[in-house]
Amino acid sequence: MMQRLTTRRQLLLDASSGMGALALACLLDDRAVSAGEGETDAPLDARPVIDPSRPFAARAGHFAPRAKRVLVIFCAGACSQLDTFDYKPELIRRHGQPMPGAEGLVTFQGAQGNLTRSPWEFKPRGESGKMVSELVPMLGELADDLCFIHSLTGKTNTHGPGENLMSTGFTLDGFPSMGAWLTWGLGTENENLPAYVAIPDPRGTPQSSVNNWGPGFLPAAFQGTDFSANKPLRNLQRPPGIDPEKDRRTREFLARLNHRHLELYPGDSELAARISSYELAARMQLSVPEVGDLATESAETLRLYGADDSENPLKAAYARNCILARRLLETGVRFVQLFNGAYQTGGEGVSNWDGHKELAGQYAKHGPVFDQPTAALVRDLKRRGLLKDTLVVWCTEFGRMPTFQAGASGRDHNPEGFTAWLAGAGVRAPFSYGATDEFGYKAVEQVATVHDFHATILHLMGLDHERLTHYHNGLQRRLTDVHGQVLHPLLS
C-alpha cells in the first residue's frame, strides 16, 4: 500500500502543535522553578505533610523565607488613610469645594458633601521626609522603618465582609483566615503555645468576630486562639484543692493511656489529632500564664508602651495587649493578630475607626489609644533584634472618602483606594508603593488588591500562594482564590 504523503497544511499543523506543547512544558517548568526557587521537581500544589500527632511541628515552606513569624495589627472600623498616612495637598487646597466628577455620588451611607481636609496637619518625618499626620505622631517617627502601600483596593464597602476579605481573602463567611493558612503550612516554633493567637481589642471583638481568625475548611486545630492581657484564656487554672505535683502526675498518666489507646488504632489521624490537642491544652496550663504575666516587664517598658497611663485606661489596656503580642512573638508563636477597635451594637461610640458622624471628635479620642502603644511595639521588636525576622503588617478593612457625608461631619466607607504598611523582615524601608488620585479617592498608580497583599505576605514567609492549596467542595482552594501577584517592588 502506498504511504500517504504529508500535506503542507498538515505539516504546519503538526509543527505548531508540537511547538505549543514544548512551550507549555517550558512554561510549567519555569513556573515550578520560580515558585520553588530551584526545586524543579516540586509539585504545583505543594501542600504540607502534617503528622496528626504533632500538627504544629515546624515545617519548611516552598522556598527560603525572609521572615519567620508575622504580626498583623488590624485597625477595625476602616481607619481613614486621609487622616493618617496618605498626604494630599490638593485636598487641602480644595477644602470645601465639590469633588470634580463626583456630582450625585452616593456611597455606603448616602450622598456626599464637599471635599474636606484632615483636621490634623501632616508633617515630614525622618530622613525620608515622609508626610504623616499629627494624629499618629509616634508612628510618624518610625516612617523610615515602614513600607507603605497607598494603592490597596477592596471588593466591598461593608465592615463585616471587608474584615472577612482582609483576614481570609473572601467577603463571605466560612473561609480560612490568613493565620490559619500560614500555621497549616508552616507549623510553629513553640509547641507549648498555640501556633496562632488572636488578641481582640480590650473593648470586644471586631464586627466579623471569630471569622477573622477562624479555620474555615482547614482542620480546626489551625484556628486562632483568642485571648488578651486583659482577658486571659479561660479554664486554664487547676481546680481548687489539687496541688501542682498531683496535677502533673495525672497528666502523665492520661498521656500513657492515650498513647496506649492510639497504638490499638494505628493510622487513625483524627484520634492522633484529638490526643495532640488535649496535650497542647495541658501544656498551655503552664505556658500561657507565664507568657501573659506582664509583672516581669520593667517599668521602662511599661512607660514606653503607655501601659502605665492611669489617665487613659483604654490606652493602657491596648498597650498591655501590645506587650503580650511581643512576648508571644519572642516565644516562637508563628502568627499573632492584634486588633485595635471593636464593634459595639447600638452605636459607634469611640470603639473603632468608623468615623461617619463626627470624625474629628472620635479620632481625637481613638488616635492616642492606638499611636503610642503601636509605635512602641515596633520599636521594642527592633531593639530586641526581633524585627529582622518578623514581618509586621498594619491594615484595615477599607478606606474613607475625601468628602464628608452630606449632613454629617465624617467620612463614608471607601474601598476604591486605601493604605496599609509593612515593616521588618524582607521589606524595603523607607518605601512607598502606589498612589491614590489627587484627592485620595481612587487608587491610580500601581493598583494593588487584597489578594496581591496576601500573596506578598505568604511569599515573605516562604510560601507560594498558588501552591498552598487545600481541596474543598470540589476545588483546590487557596488564600488568594484565583488571583494575586507578589508585589516584588516592596521586597528588599
C-alpha positions as CSV (number, residue, x, y, z in Angstrom):
1,M,0.0,0.0,0.0
2,M,1.3,3.4,-0.9
3,Q,2.1,5.6,2.1
4,R,0.2,8.8,2.2
5,L,2.4,11.9,1.9
6,T,2.0,14.7,4.5
7,T,0.4,17.8,3.1
8,R,1.9,21.2,3.7
9,R,-1.1,22.2,5.8
10,Q,-0.8,19.0,8.0
11,L,2.9,19.6,8.4
12,L,2.3,23.2,9.6
13,L,-0.4,22.0,12.0
14,D,1.7,19.2,13.5
15,A,4.7,21.6,13.9
16,S,2.6,24.3,15.6
17,S,1.1,21.7,18.0
18,G,4.5,20.4,18.8
19,M,5.9,23.8,19.5
20,G,2.8,24.6,21.6
21,A,3.5,21.5,23.7
22,L,7.1,22.4,24.1
23,A,6.2,25.9,25.1
24,L,3.7,24.7,27.7
25,A,6.3,22.3,29.1
26,C,8.8,25.1,29.4
27,L,6.2,27.4,31.0
28,L,5.3,24.8,33.6
29,D,8.9,24.0,34.3
30,D,9.7,27.7,34.7
31,R,6.7,28.1,37.0
32,A,8.0,25.3,39.2
33,V,11.5,26.7,39.3
34,S,10.3,30.3,40.2
35,A,7.8,29.0,42.7
36,G,10.3,26.7,44.4
37,E,13.4,28.8,43.8
38,G,15.4,25.9,42.5
39,E,13.1,23.0,43.3
40,T,12.3,22.0,39.7
41,D,10.6,18.8,40.8
42,A,8.3,20.5,43.3
43,P,4.5,19.9,42.6
44,L,2.4,23.0,41.8
45,D,0.1,22.2,44.7
46,A,2.8,21.6,47.4
47,R,0.5,21.0,50.4
48,P,2.1,20.5,53.8
49,V,2.7,17.0,55.1
50,I,1.4,17.0,58.6
51,D,1.9,14.5,61.3
52,P,-1.6,14.3,63.1
53,S,0.1,13.6,66.4
54,R,2.2,16.8,66.0
55,P,0.2,19.1,63.8
56,F,2.1,22.2,64.9
57,A,5.6,20.9,64.3
58,A,7.7,23.4,62.3
59,R,7.7,22.7,58.6
60,A,9.7,24.0,55.7
61,G,7.9,26.2,53.2
62,H,8.2,26.2,49.4
63,F,11.5,28.2,49.5
64,A,13.7,30.1,51.9
65,P,11.6,32.6,53.9
66,R,12.5,36.3,54.5
67,A,10.5,36.2,57.8
68,K,9.9,33.6,60.5
69,R,6.8,35.0,62.1
70,V,4.0,37.5,61.4
71,L,2.4,40.2,63.4
72,V,-0.8,41.7,61.9
73,I,-2.1,44.9,63.5
74,F,-5.7,45.3,62.4
75,C,-7.5,48.6,62.9
76,A,-11.1,47.5,62.8
77,G,-13.7,50.0,61.6
78,A,-11.8,51.3,58.5
79,C,-9.2,53.7,59.6
80,S,-9.0,56.8,57.3
81,Q,-6.0,56.9,55.1
82,L,-6.5,60.6,54.6
83,D,-6.1,61.4,58.3
84,T,-3.1,59.2,58.9
85,F,-0.7,58.3,56.1
86,D,-1.9,59.4,52.7
87,Y,-1.0,63.1,52.3
88,K,-3.0,65.0,49.7
89,P,-2.0,68.7,49.2
90,E,-4.8,69.1,46.6
91,L,-7.4,68.0,49.2
92,I,-6.1,70.8,51.4
93,R,-6.2,73.4,48.6
94,R,-9.8,72.5,47.5
95,H,-11.2,72.1,51.0
96,G,-14.9,72.9,51.0
97,Q,-15.3,72.5,47.2
98,P,-17.2,69.8,45.4
99,M,-15.1,66.9,44.2
100,P,-14.7,67.1,40.4
101,G,-16.6,64.4,38.6
102,A,-18.5,63.2,41.7
103,E,-21.7,65.1,41.2
104,G,-24.5,63.0,42.6
105,L,-22.1,60.4,44.1
106,V,-23.9,58.1,46.6
107,T,-21.7,55.8,48.7
108,F,-22.4,53.4,51.6
109,Q,-24.5,55.8,53.8
110,G,-25.8,58.2,51.2
111,A,-25.0,61.3,49.3
112,Q,-21.6,63.1,49.6
113,G,-20.9,66.7,50.6
114,N,-17.8,68.7,49.7
115,L,-14.1,67.8,49.9
116,T,-12.8,68.0,53.4
117,R,-9.2,68.3,54.5
118,S,-8.0,66.4,57.5
119,P,-8.4,68.1,60.9
120,W,-4.7,67.1,61.6
121,E,-1.7,68.6,60.0
122,F,0.8,66.5,58.1
123,K,4.5,66.9,58.7
124,P,7.6,65.4,57.1
125,R,9.1,62.6,59.2
126,G,12.5,61.0,59.4
127,E,15.3,61.3,56.9
128,S,12.9,60.2,54.1
129,G,10.6,63.2,54.8
130,K,7.5,61.0,54.6
131,M,4.4,63.1,55.3
132,V,2.5,61.6,58.2
133,S,-0.4,63.1,60.2
134,E,-0.2,64.6,63.7
135,L,-2.9,62.1,64.6
136,V,-0.2,59.4,64.8
137,P,3.0,61.4,65.7
138,M,4.9,58.5,67.3
139,L,4.2,56.2,64.4
140,G,5.3,59.1,62.2
141,E,8.7,59.0,63.9
142,L,9.1,55.4,62.5
143,A,8.5,56.5,58.9
144,D,12.0,55.4,57.9
145,D,11.2,51.9,59.1
146,L,7.9,51.5,57.2
147,C,7.0,50.3,53.7
148,F,3.7,51.9,52.7
149,I,1.2,50.6,50.2
150,H,-1.1,53.5,49.2
151,S,-3.0,51.8,46.4
152,L,-4.9,48.9,48.0
153,T,-8.4,48.2,46.7
154,G,-11.2,46.1,48.1
155,K,-14.4,44.4,47.0
156,T,-16.9,45.7,49.5
157,N,-17.9,48.8,51.4
158,T,-19.4,46.9,54.3
159,H,-17.5,46.2,57.6
160,G,-18.1,42.5,58.1
161,P,-17.4,41.4,54.6
162,G,-14.5,43.9,54.5
163,E,-12.9,42.3,57.6
164,N,-13.5,38.9,56.0
165,L,-11.8,40.0,52.8
166,M,-8.7,41.3,54.6
167,S,-8.5,38.4,57.0
168,T,-9.5,35.5,54.7
169,G,-9.4,36.7,51.1
170,F,-13.1,36.3,50.7
171,T,-16.1,38.5,51.6
172,L,-18.2,35.5,52.6
173,D,-18.0,33.7,55.9
174,G,-16.5,30.2,56.2
175,F,-13.1,30.7,54.6
176,P,-9.8,30.1,56.5
177,S,-8.0,33.1,57.9
178,M,-4.5,34.1,56.8
179,G,-3.1,32.9,60.1
180,A,-4.8,29.5,59.7
181,W,-3.3,29.1,56.2
182,L,0.2,30.1,57.5
183,T,0.2,27.8,60.5
184,W,-1.2,25.0,58.4
185,G,1.6,25.5,56.0
186,L,4.5,26.1,58.4
187,G,3.5,25.0,61.9
188,T,5.2,26.9,64.8
189,E,8.5,27.1,66.7
190,N,6.9,26.7,70.1
191,E,4.6,23.7,70.6
192,N,3.7,24.7,74.2
193,L,1.7,27.7,72.9
194,P,-0.9,28.0,70.2
195,A,0.7,28.5,66.7
196,Y,-1.8,31.3,66.0
197,V,-3.0,33.8,68.6
198,A,-5.7,36.5,68.1
199,I,-5.7,39.4,70.6
200,P,-9.0,41.2,70.4
201,D,-9.4,44.9,71.4
202,P,-9.9,45.4,75.1
203,R,-13.5,46.6,74.4
204,G,-14.5,43.5,72.4
205,T,-14.3,41.7,69.1
206,P,-14.3,43.2,65.6
207,Q,-17.6,43.2,63.6
208,S,-16.9,39.9,61.8
209,S,-15.8,38.4,65.1
210,V,-14.2,35.0,65.1
211,N,-14.3,34.8,61.3
212,N,-11.2,37.0,61.4
213,W,-9.2,34.1,63.0
214,G,-11.3,31.1,62.1
215,P,-10.0,27.9,60.3
216,G,-12.8,27.7,57.7
217,F,-12.5,24.3,56.0
218,L,-8.9,23.7,57.2
219,P,-8.5,21.4,60.2
220,A,-10.0,23.0,63.3
221,A,-6.6,22.8,65.1
222,F,-5.4,25.7,63.0
223,Q,-7.9,28.3,64.1
224,G,-6.6,31.2,66.1
225,T,-6.7,31.0,69.9
226,D,-8.1,34.3,71.2
227,F,-7.1,35.8,74.5
228,S,-5.6,39.1,75.7
229,A,-3.6,40.6,78.5
230,N,-6.9,42.0,79.9
231,K,-8.9,38.8,79.4
232,P,-6.8,35.7,80.0
233,L,-7.6,32.3,78.4
234,R,-10.4,30.6,80.2
235,N,-10.3,27.2,82.0
236,L,-6.5,27.0,82.4
237,Q,-6.4,27.1,86.2
238,R,-6.2,23.9,88.3
239,P,-9.3,23.0,90.2
240,P,-9.2,24.1,93.9
241,G,-7.6,21.5,96.2
242,I,-5.4,19.9,93.5
243,D,-1.7,20.6,94.1
244,P,0.7,21.0,91.1
245,E,2.5,17.7,91.6
246,K,-0.7,15.7,91.7
247,D,-1.9,17.6,88.6
248,R,1.4,16.7,86.8
249,R,1.2,13.0,87.7
250,T,-2.4,12.9,86.5
251,R,-1.5,14.4,83.1
252,E,1.4,11.9,82.7
253,F,-1.0,9.0,83.5
254,L,-3.5,10.3,81.0
255,A,-0.8,10.6,78.3
256,R,0.2,7.0,78.8
257,L,-3.4,5.8,78.5
258,N,-4.0,7.9,75.4
259,H,-0.9,6.7,73.6
260,R,-1.6,3.1,74.5
261,H,-5.1,3.6,73.0
262,L,-3.6,5.1,69.9
263,E,-1.4,2.1,69.4
264,L,-4.5,0.0,69.0
265,Y,-5.7,2.2,66.1
266,P,-2.5,2.9,64.0
267,G,-3.1,5.4,61.3
268,D,-6.2,7.0,62.9
269,S,-5.3,10.6,62.2
270,E,-8.4,12.0,63.9
271,L,-7.6,10.2,67.1
272,A,-4.0,11.3,67.0
273,A,-5.1,14.9,66.4
274,R,-7.5,14.8,69.3
275,I,-4.9,13.5,71.7
276,S,-2.5,16.2,70.4
277,S,-5.0,18.9,71.1
278,Y,-5.6,17.7,74.7
279,E,-1.8,17.6,75.3
280,L,-1.4,21.1,74.0
281,A,-4.1,22.3,76.3
282,A,-2.3,20.7,79.2
283,R,1.0,22.3,78.3
284,M,-0.8,25.7,77.9
285,Q,-1.7,25.5,81.6
286,L,1.9,26.4,82.3
287,S,3.0,28.3,79.2
288,V,0.0,30.8,78.7
289,P,0.0,32.2,82.3
290,E,3.8,32.6,82.0
291,V,3.8,34.5,78.7
292,G,0.8,36.6,79.8
293,D,2.4,37.6,83.1
294,L,3.4,41.2,82.4
295,A,4.6,41.7,86.0
296,T,8.1,40.7,84.8
297,E,8.2,43.7,82.5
298,S,10.4,46.6,83.5
299,A,8.9,50.0,84.5
300,E,10.8,51.5,81.5
301,T,9.0,49.1,79.1
302,L,5.6,49.8,80.6
303,R,6.2,53.6,80.1
304,L,7.4,53.0,76.6
305,Y,4.1,51.4,75.6
306,G,1.9,53.6,77.8
307,A,0.8,50.6,79.8
308,D,1.1,52.7,83.0
309,D,-1.1,55.5,81.7
310,S,-3.7,55.9,84.6
311,E,-5.4,58.9,82.8
312,N,-6.2,56.8,79.7
313,P,-7.2,53.3,80.8
314,L,-8.2,52.3,77.2
315,K,-4.7,53.2,76.0
316,A,-3.2,51.3,78.9
317,A,-5.3,48.2,78.2
318,Y,-4.4,48.2,74.5
319,A,-0.7,48.8,75.5
320,R,-0.8,45.6,77.6
321,N,-2.1,43.7,74.5
322,C,0.8,45.1,72.5
323,I,3.3,43.9,75.1
324,L,1.6,40.5,75.1
325,A,2.0,40.4,71.3
326,R,5.7,41.0,71.6
327,R,6.0,38.3,74.3
328,L,4.2,35.8,72.1
329,L,6.5,36.5,69.1
330,E,9.5,36.2,71.3
331,T,8.5,32.7,72.4
332,G,8.1,31.5,68.8
333,V,4.4,31.8,68.1
334,R,4.1,31.9,64.3
335,F,1.2,34.3,63.8
336,V,-0.2,37.0,66.1
337,Q,-3.2,39.1,65.1
338,L,-3.6,42.2,67.2
339,F,-6.8,44.2,67.0
340,N,-7.3,47.9,67.6
341,G,-11.0,48.7,67.5
342,A,-14.1,46.7,68.4
343,Y,-17.7,46.5,67.3
344,Q,-20.4,47.9,69.6
345,T,-24.1,47.1,69.0
346,G,-26.3,50.2,69.2
347,G,-23.9,52.9,68.3
348,E,-20.4,53.9,67.1
349,G,-19.1,55.5,70.3
350,V,-15.3,55.6,70.1
351,S,-14.9,51.8,70.0
352,N,-13.4,51.7,66.5
353,W,-12.3,53.8,63.4
354,D,-15.8,54.0,61.8
355,G,-15.8,57.9,61.7
356,H,-19.1,58.6,60.0
357,K,-20.8,61.2,62.0
358,E,-18.1,63.2,63.8
359,L,-14.7,62.1,62.7
360,A,-12.6,64.8,64.5
361,G,-14.0,64.1,67.9
362,Q,-13.9,60.3,67.6
363,Y,-10.4,60.1,66.1
364,A,-9.1,62.6,68.7
365,K,-10.0,60.0,71.4
366,H,-9.1,56.9,69.5
367,G,-5.8,58.1,67.9
368,P,-3.9,58.4,71.2
369,V,-5.1,54.9,72.3
370,F,-3.5,53.5,69.1
371,D,-0.4,55.6,68.4
372,Q,2.0,55.2,71.3
373,P,1.5,51.5,72.1
374,T,1.7,50.5,68.4
375,A,4.8,52.6,67.8
376,A,6.4,51.2,71.0
377,L,5.7,47.7,69.8
378,V,7.6,48.2,66.6
379,R,10.4,50.0,68.5
380,D,10.6,47.2,71.0
381,L,10.8,44.5,68.3
382,K,13.6,46.4,66.7
383,R,15.7,47.0,69.8
384,R,15.4,43.3,70.8
385,G,16.5,42.2,67.3
386,L,13.1,40.6,66.5
387,L,12.3,42.9,63.6
388,K,14.9,41.4,61.4
389,D,13.0,38.1,61.1
390,T,9.5,39.3,62.0
391,L,7.1,40.7,59.4
392,V,4.8,43.4,60.9
393,V,1.6,44.2,58.9
394,W,-0.7,47.1,59.6
395,C,-4.0,47.0,57.8
396,T,-7.7,47.9,58.0
397,E,-10.8,46.7,56.0
398,F,-11.0,49.6,53.6
399,G,-10.5,53.4,53.5
400,R,-12.5,56.6,53.8
401,M,-13.9,59.2,51.4
402,P,-12.1,62.6,50.8
403,T,-15.6,64.2,51.2
404,F,-17.7,64.4,54.3
405,Q,-21.1,62.8,54.1
406,A,-24.0,65.2,53.4
407,G,-25.3,66.4,56.7
408,A,-22.6,64.9,58.8
409,S,-19.0,65.6,59.9
410,G,-17.4,62.3,59.0
411,R,-16.2,60.3,56.1
412,D,-18.0,57.4,54.4
413,H,-16.7,54.0,53.5
414,N,-14.3,53.8,50.5
415,P,-12.8,50.5,49.1
416,E,-11.5,52.3,46.0
417,G,-8.2,53.2,47.4
418,F,-6.6,52.9,50.9
419,T,-3.3,52.4,52.8
420,A,-1.5,49.6,54.6
421,W,2.1,49.3,55.7
422,L,4.7,46.6,56.3
423,A,7.8,46.6,58.4
424,G,10.6,44.2,59.3
425,A,12.0,41.2,57.6
426,G,12.2,41.2,53.8
427,V,10.6,44.6,53.0
428,R,12.1,47.8,51.7
429,A,12.0,50.8,54.1
430,P,11.6,53.7,53.8
431,F,9.4,53.0,50.8
432,S,6.1,54.0,49.3
433,Y,4.3,51.9,46.7
434,G,1.4,53.1,44.6
435,A,-0.8,56.1,44.9
436,T,-4.4,57.3,45.0
437,D,-5.6,60.2,42.9
438,E,-5.1,63.9,44.0
439,F,-7.9,63.7,46.5
440,G,-7.2,60.2,47.9
441,Y,-10.4,58.7,46.5
442,K,-9.3,56.0,44.0
443,A,-6.0,54.0,43.5
444,V,-4.5,55.1,40.2
445,E,-0.8,54.1,40.3
446,Q,0.4,50.5,40.8
447,V,-3.1,49.5,41.9
448,A,-3.0,46.5,44.3
449,T,-5.7,44.1,45.5
450,V,-6.0,42.4,48.9
451,H,-5.1,39.2,47.0
452,D,-1.8,40.8,46.0
453,F,-1.3,41.9,49.6
454,H,-1.8,38.3,50.8
455,A,0.4,36.8,48.1
456,T,3.2,39.1,49.2
457,I,2.9,38.2,52.9
458,L,2.9,34.5,52.1
459,H,5.9,35.0,49.8
460,L,7.9,36.7,52.6
461,M,7.1,33.6,54.8
462,G,8.5,31.3,52.1
463,L,5.1,30.2,50.7
464,D,3.9,30.3,47.1
465,H,0.3,31.5,47.3
466,E,-0.5,29.4,44.1
467,R,0.8,26.2,45.6
468,L,-0.5,26.4,49.1
469,T,-3.9,24.8,48.4
470,H,-6.5,22.7,50.1
471,Y,-9.1,20.6,48.4
472,H,-12.6,21.6,49.5
473,N,-16.0,21.2,47.9
474,G,-14.7,20.1,44.5
475,L,-12.0,22.8,44.3
476,Q,-8.4,23.4,45.2
477,R,-8.9,26.4,47.4
478,R,-6.2,28.9,48.4
479,L,-6.0,32.2,50.4
480,T,-5.8,34.3,47.2
481,D,-8.7,32.5,45.4
482,V,-7.7,32.5,41.7
483,H,-6.0,35.9,41.9
484,G,-3.0,37.7,43.3
485,Q,0.5,38.7,42.3
486,V,3.5,39.2,44.7
487,L,4.3,42.9,44.9
488,H,8.0,42.4,44.2
489,P,9.0,46.1,44.3
490,L,8.2,46.0,48.1
491,L,10.8,43.3,48.7
492,S,14.3,44.2,49.9
